[in-house]
Amino acid sequence: MNLFSDKPNFHKNNILYNISDGIDCFVVFEILRFYNKILVVLRDDVRLERFSKSLNTLNSKLNIIEFPS
């Protein structure tokens, strides 16, 4: 799945928000094709656990650091 045809041009003030549950980890996975490090903030521990498991399923070699609220 390729969500972006070219390298996304993000600046410090660019924020992706209101991404549906389930689609969010695919978007992050696609962004990781272009960038080595990104920061993802989720609103609660339930979403954090779901997101981490989903992203780990897509690529088990990713280094995910979790800071629960």
Secondary structure, DSSP 8 states (H G I E B T S, - for coil): --S-SS-----TT-------TTTHHHHHHHHTTT-S------SSHHHHHHHHHHHHHH-TT--------
